[in-house]
Amino acid sequence: MNDNFAETPQGQNRTLINRTLVRIKVLQVVFAYYQNEGEGLPESGEDGTKQKAQTLCDARKQLEKSYEDTYNLYLLLLDLVYELTRYAQQRMEDAQERAKIMHTPFEANWRFANNRFAQQLFENKTLRSAIEERRLGWDAAHESLGTLYKQIADSSFYEEYMSKEDCSYDDDKAIWRKIFNNLLTDNTEMENALEELEIALDGRDWTVEADMVISYVVKTIKRFKEDNGANQLLLEMFQEDKNAWAGTGNKNKECKFGERLLDSVVKNSEEYENLIVSCLKNWDKERLSYMDMIILKVALAEITTFPDIMLQVSMNEYIDIAKEYSSENSPMFINGILEEAVATLKRENKLLKAVSAE
């Protein structure tokens, strides 16, 4: 799966929400939509139509909210650098105070506690403003911070960092890249901390999404320069400012893509399902899981709704998504069904040929 940053026209990656992430979010929202569909809704008639329309409206709102949730996670993970550093500082200061009271010598290595990159990140104007504006923080996960710090202190790369004879600013950055790459990815305590912060919302798989956002955090760390001080740029949520998509009618192109994709899945769901079922003749129907059906529906929605996206690009994206979100055999299964479905659409002249890459 392509986890690169979304790109600006100048080719510089400056935004967090890219098309791959939008696809995943649409998949998650559609999954929840069909889990809830029909619960207390009339099967037909005016009341049923109105309530289903309201459900779709709610799904659109949930999609937009999910973008905010992911950006909040990005900001929190960056802020975690300072929070863990501050935790280390407090431990050192407490130990120093105890030694003073006991009139015993105090010798300690303050390198991690005085990490220059962590201090620069704490002073970052964009991060501090966003954390304050969004009312984010780690106070509710204090116990998890202690456990995460212990895991860091017990790691081999921490020992190597602390034992260096000389330590540069780049070394201060490198230790944090190692922490995120080797320790915080697929970390149960990290998942617990996110739950304590009420970040694990709406049934979304934060294990996959958090790992993806961590990869963006690592790339952000790599781009930091000491000379930039508090003015170092972070990733924006979208290419335009936030007001360009939040209900103003001038939505970011990725938001438009996501909303249109969501609408297409919901409005043409029965048609897509009939096509999928017709392609199952050479496959075991029992292999079609609920998640596989949703992935196939979203894939067909993109293939039939966005002729400017190359067919193979769309197919590959959803095969990759299946690797993360479905069973071990799902990618091969989904590839076979999509190939059969595309062949059917071509025979029926229902598929416009893609003219350019995504």
C-alpha positions as CSV (number, residue, x, y, z in Angstrom):
1,M,0.0,0.0,0.0
2,N,1.3,3.4,-0.9
3,D,1.9,5.3,2.4
4,N,3.6,8.3,0.9
5,F,2.5,11.8,2.0
6,A,0.0,13.5,-0.3
7,E,1.9,15.9,-2.5
8,T,1.6,19.6,-3.2
9,P,1.8,20.8,-6.8
10,Q,5.5,21.6,-6.3
11,G,6.1,17.9,-5.5
12,Q,6.8,18.4,-1.9
13,N,4.9,16.2,0.5
14,R,3.1,18.5,3.0
15,T,-0.3,16.9,3.7
16,L,-1.4,13.9,5.8
17,I,-4.6,12.8,4.1
18,N,-3.8,11.2,0.8
19,R,-6.1,9.1,-1.5
20,T,-5.0,5.8,-0.1
21,L,-6.1,6.9,3.4
22,V,-9.4,8.3,2.0
23,R,-10.1,4.9,0.4
24,I,-9.5,3.2,3.8
25,K,-11.8,5.6,5.6
26,V,-14.6,5.2,3.0
27,L,-14.3,1.5,3.5
28,Q,-14.6,1.9,7.3
29,V,-17.6,4.2,7.0
30,V,-19.3,1.9,4.5
31,F,-18.7,-1.1,6.7
32,A,-20.3,0.7,9.7
33,Y,-23.1,2.0,7.4
34,Y,-24.2,-1.4,6.3
35,Q,-23.9,-2.9,9.8
36,N,-26.4,-0.2,11.0
37,E,-28.6,-0.2,7.9
38,G,-32.1,-1.5,8.5
39,E,-32.0,-1.2,12.2
40,G,-35.5,0.2,12.9
41,L,-35.8,1.5,9.3
42,P,-38.9,0.8,7.2
43,E,-38.2,-1.4,4.2
44,S,-39.9,1.0,1.8
45,G,-42.1,4.0,1.5
46,E,-41.5,7.7,2.2
47,D,-40.4,7.1,5.8
48,G,-37.8,4.5,4.8
49,T,-36.4,6.8,2.1
50,K,-36.1,9.7,4.4
51,Q,-34.4,7.8,7.1
52,K,-32.0,6.1,4.8
53,A,-31.1,9.5,3.3
54,Q,-30.5,10.7,6.9
55,T,-28.3,7.7,7.5
56,L,-26.2,8.5,4.4
57,C,-25.9,12.1,5.6
58,D,-24.7,10.8,8.9
59,A,-22.2,8.6,7.1
60,R,-20.8,11.6,5.2
61,K,-20.4,13.5,8.5
62,Q,-18.6,10.5,10.0
63,L,-16.3,10.4,7.0
64,E,-15.3,14.0,7.6
65,K,-15.0,13.4,11.3
66,S,-12.6,10.5,10.6
67,Y,-10.2,12.9,8.8
68,E,-10.1,15.0,11.9
69,D,-9.6,12.0,14.1
70,T,-6.6,10.9,12.1
71,Y,-5.1,14.4,12.1
72,N,-5.6,14.4,15.9
73,L,-3.7,11.2,16.2
74,Y,-0.8,12.6,14.1
75,L,-0.6,15.6,16.4
76,L,-0.9,13.5,19.6
77,L,1.9,11.1,18.4
78,L,4.2,14.1,17.8
79,D,3.3,15.5,21.2
80,L,4.1,12.1,22.7
81,V,7.7,12.8,22.0
82,Y,7.8,15.7,24.5
83,E,5.4,14.0,27.0
84,L,7.7,11.0,27.3
85,T,10.8,13.3,27.5
86,R,9.0,15.3,30.2
87,Y,8.2,12.0,32.1
88,A,12.0,11.2,31.9
89,Q,12.9,14.6,33.2
90,Q,10.5,14.3,36.1
91,R,11.9,10.9,37.1
92,M,15.4,12.4,37.0
93,E,14.4,15.4,39.1
94,D,12.7,13.2,41.6
95,A,15.7,11.0,42.0
96,Q,17.9,14.0,42.3
97,E,15.7,15.4,45.1
98,R,15.7,12.1,46.9
99,A,19.5,12.0,46.8
100,K,19.7,15.6,48.1
101,I,17.4,14.7,51.0
102,M,19.4,11.5,51.8
103,H,22.7,13.4,51.4
104,T,23.9,10.8,48.8
105,P,25.8,11.5,45.6
106,F,23.7,11.8,42.5
107,E,25.2,10.8,39.2
108,A,22.9,10.4,36.2
109,N,22.8,10.5,32.4
110,W,20.4,13.3,31.4
111,R,20.8,12.8,27.7
112,F,17.3,11.5,27.0
113,A,15.7,13.9,29.3
114,N,17.5,16.8,27.6
115,N,16.8,15.6,24.1
116,R,17.1,18.7,21.8
117,F,14.7,17.4,19.2
118,A,12.0,16.8,21.8
119,Q,12.5,20.3,23.1
120,Q,12.3,21.8,19.6
121,L,9.1,19.8,19.0
122,F,7.6,21.1,22.3
123,E,8.3,24.7,21.2
124,N,6.9,24.1,17.7
125,K,4.4,26.9,17.1
126,T,2.1,24.9,14.8
127,L,2.0,21.9,17.1
128,R,1.4,23.9,20.3
129,S,-1.4,25.9,18.6
130,A,-3.1,22.8,17.2
131,I,-2.8,20.9,20.5
132,E,-4.4,23.8,22.4
133,E,-7.1,24.5,19.8
134,R,-8.1,20.9,19.6
135,R,-7.8,20.4,23.3
136,L,-5.6,17.4,23.0
137,G,-3.2,15.9,25.5
138,W,-1.9,12.9,27.3
139,D,-3.0,13.6,30.9
140,A,-5.6,10.8,30.8
141,A,-3.0,8.2,29.8
142,H,-0.3,9.0,32.5
143,E,0.0,5.3,33.6
144,S,0.5,4.2,30.0
145,L,3.3,6.9,29.6
146,G,5.1,5.2,32.5
147,T,4.9,1.8,30.8
148,L,6.0,3.2,27.5
149,Y,8.9,4.9,29.0
150,K,10.1,1.7,30.7
151,Q,9.9,-0.1,27.4
152,I,12.1,2.6,25.9
153,A,14.6,2.5,28.7
154,D,14.8,-1.3,28.4
155,S,15.5,-1.2,24.7
156,S,18.9,-1.9,23.1
157,F,18.8,1.3,20.9
158,Y,18.2,3.4,24.1
159,E,21.2,1.9,25.7
160,E,23.3,2.5,22.6
161,Y,22.0,6.2,22.4
162,M,22.8,6.8,26.1
163,S,26.3,5.3,25.9
164,K,27.5,7.4,23.0
165,E,30.5,9.4,23.7
166,D,29.2,12.4,21.7
167,C,25.6,13.0,20.8
168,S,24.5,15.3,18.0
169,Y,21.1,16.8,17.1
170,D,20.8,14.1,14.4
171,D,21.3,11.5,17.1
172,D,18.5,13.1,19.2
173,K,16.2,12.7,16.1
174,A,17.4,9.2,15.3
175,I,16.5,7.8,18.7
176,W,12.9,8.9,18.3
177,R,12.7,7.4,14.8
178,K,13.8,4.1,16.3
179,I,11.3,4.4,19.1
180,F,8.4,4.9,16.7
181,N,9.6,2.3,14.2
182,N,10.7,-0.4,16.5
183,L,8.7,0.1,19.7
184,L,5.5,2.0,19.3
185,T,4.3,0.1,16.2
186,D,2.0,-2.8,17.0
187,N,2.3,-1.9,20.7
188,T,-0.4,-3.1,23.0
189,E,0.3,-0.4,25.6
190,M,0.1,2.3,22.9
191,E,-3.4,0.9,22.0
192,N,-4.3,1.1,25.6
193,A,-3.2,4.7,25.8
194,L,-5.2,5.7,22.7
195,E,-8.3,4.0,24.3
196,E,-7.7,6.0,27.5
197,L,-7.6,9.1,25.4
198,E,-10.8,8.0,23.7
199,I,-9.1,8.0,20.3
200,A,-10.3,4.4,19.4
201,L,-13.6,5.6,18.1
202,D,-16.5,4.2,16.0
203,G,-15.1,0.7,15.6
204,R,-12.3,1.7,13.3
205,D,-9.2,-0.5,13.3
206,W,-6.7,1.8,15.0
207,T,-4.0,-0.9,14.9
208,V,-3.6,-0.5,11.1
209,E,-4.4,3.2,11.0
210,A,-2.0,4.1,14.0
211,D,0.8,2.2,12.3
212,M,0.2,4.2,9.1
213,V,0.2,7.5,11.0
214,I,3.3,6.5,12.8
215,S,5.0,6.1,9.5
216,Y,4.1,9.8,8.7
217,V,5.4,10.9,12.1
218,V,8.7,9.2,11.4
219,K,9.0,11.0,8.1
220,T,8.1,14.3,9.8
221,I,10.9,13.7,12.4
222,K,13.3,13.0,9.6
223,R,12.5,16.4,8.0
224,F,13.2,18.4,11.1
225,K,16.1,20.8,11.0
226,E,17.7,22.3,14.0
227,D,18.0,25.7,12.4
228,N,14.2,25.9,11.8
229,G,13.6,26.1,15.5
230,A,10.0,26.6,16.5
231,N,9.0,27.4,12.9
232,Q,9.6,23.9,11.5
233,L,6.6,23.0,9.2
234,L,4.4,20.0,10.1
235,L,2.0,18.2,7.8
236,E,-1.3,19.9,7.1
237,M,-4.4,17.8,7.1
238,F,-5.2,18.7,3.5
239,Q,-3.5,20.7,0.8
240,E,-5.9,23.6,1.3
241,D,-6.6,25.1,4.7
242,K,-9.3,23.5,6.8
243,N,-12.0,25.9,5.8
244,A,-11.7,24.8,2.2
245,W,-13.6,21.6,3.0
246,A,-15.6,22.0,6.2
247,G,-19.0,22.6,4.7
248,T,-18.0,25.7,2.7
249,G,-18.8,24.1,-0.7
250,N,-15.1,24.5,-1.7
251,K,-13.9,21.1,-0.6
252,N,-10.5,19.7,-1.0
253,K,-10.1,17.3,-4.0
254,E,-9.5,14.4,-1.7
255,C,-12.6,15.2,0.3
256,K,-14.6,15.4,-2.9
257,F,-13.2,12.1,-4.0
258,G,-14.1,10.4,-0.7
259,E,-17.6,11.8,-0.5
260,R,-18.4,10.9,-4.2
261,L,-17.0,7.4,-3.6
262,L,-19.1,7.0,-0.5
263,D,-22.2,8.2,-2.3
264,S,-21.6,5.8,-5.2
265,V,-21.2,2.8,-3.0
266,V,-24.4,3.5,-1.1
267,K,-26.6,4.5,-4.1
268,N,-25.5,1.7,-6.3
269,S,-25.0,-1.0,-3.7
270,E,-27.6,-3.4,-5.0
271,E,-26.2,-3.2,-8.5
272,Y,-22.7,-3.8,-7.3
273,E,-23.8,-6.7,-5.2
274,N,-25.6,-8.4,-8.1
275,L,-22.5,-8.0,-10.2
276,I,-20.3,-9.5,-7.5
277,V,-22.6,-12.5,-7.0
278,S,-22.7,-13.1,-10.7
279,C,-18.9,-13.4,-10.7
280,L,-18.9,-16.0,-7.9
281,K,-19.6,-19.0,-10.3
282,N,-16.0,-20.2,-10.1
283,W,-15.5,-19.4,-6.5
284,D,-16.7,-20.8,-3.2
285,K,-19.5,-18.5,-2.0
286,E,-18.6,-19.3,1.6
287,R,-15.3,-17.5,1.0
288,L,-17.1,-14.2,0.5
289,S,-16.9,-12.6,3.9
290,Y,-18.8,-9.4,4.9
291,M,-15.5,-7.4,4.7
292,D,-14.7,-8.9,1.3
293,M,-18.1,-7.8,0.0
294,I,-17.6,-4.3,1.3
295,I,-14.1,-4.0,-0.3
296,L,-15.5,-5.3,-3.6
297,K,-18.3,-2.8,-3.5
298,V,-16.0,0.2,-2.8
299,A,-13.6,-1.0,-5.5
300,L,-16.4,-1.3,-8.1
301,A,-17.7,2.2,-7.1
302,E,-14.3,3.7,-7.8
303,I,-13.8,1.7,-11.0
304,T,-17.2,2.8,-12.4
305,T,-17.3,6.4,-11.0
306,F,-13.7,7.7,-11.7
307,P,-12.7,7.0,-15.3
308,D,-9.7,9.3,-14.9
309,I,-8.1,6.8,-12.4
310,M,-6.2,4.0,-14.2
311,L,-8.1,0.7,-13.8
312,Q,-5.0,-1.2,-12.5
313,V,-4.3,1.5,-10.0
314,S,-7.8,1.1,-8.4
315,M,-7.6,-2.7,-8.5
316,N,-4.1,-2.7,-6.9
317,E,-5.2,-0.3,-4.1
318,Y,-8.1,-2.5,-3.0
319,I,-6.1,-5.7,-3.2
320,D,-3.5,-4.0,-0.9
321,I,-6.4,-2.9,1.4
322,A,-7.6,-6.5,1.6
323,K,-4.1,-7.5,2.8
324,E,-4.5,-5.3,5.8
325,Y,-8.2,-5.5,6.6
326,S,-9.3,-9.0,5.5
327,S,-8.2,-12.6,5.6
328,E,-5.0,-14.1,4.3
329,N,-6.6,-15.4,1.1
330,S,-8.8,-12.4,0.4
331,P,-6.3,-10.4,-1.8
332,M,-6.2,-13.3,-4.4
333,F,-10.0,-13.8,-4.1
334,I,-10.8,-10.1,-4.5
335,N,-8.4,-9.8,-7.5
336,G,-10.2,-12.7,-9.2
337,I,-13.6,-11.3,-8.6
338,L,-12.6,-7.8,-9.8
339,E,-11.1,-9.2,-13.0
340,E,-14.3,-11.0,-13.7
341,A,-16.5,-8.0,-12.8
342,V,-14.4,-5.7,-15.0
343,A,-14.7,-8.1,-17.9
344,T,-18.4,-8.1,-17.5
345,L,-18.6,-4.3,-17.4
346,K,-16.5,-4.1,-20.5
347,R,-18.7,-6.5,-22.4
348,E,-21.8,-4.5,-21.4
349,N,-20.1,-1.2,-22.3
350,K,-20.5,0.1,-18.8
351,L,-16.8,0.8,-18.2
352,L,-15.1,4.0,-19.4
353,K,-11.4,3.5,-20.2
354,A,-9.1,5.3,-17.9
355,V,-7.1,7.9,-19.8
356,S,-4.5,8.9,-17.2
357,A,-2.8,7.7,-14.0
358,E,-4.2,8.8,-10.7
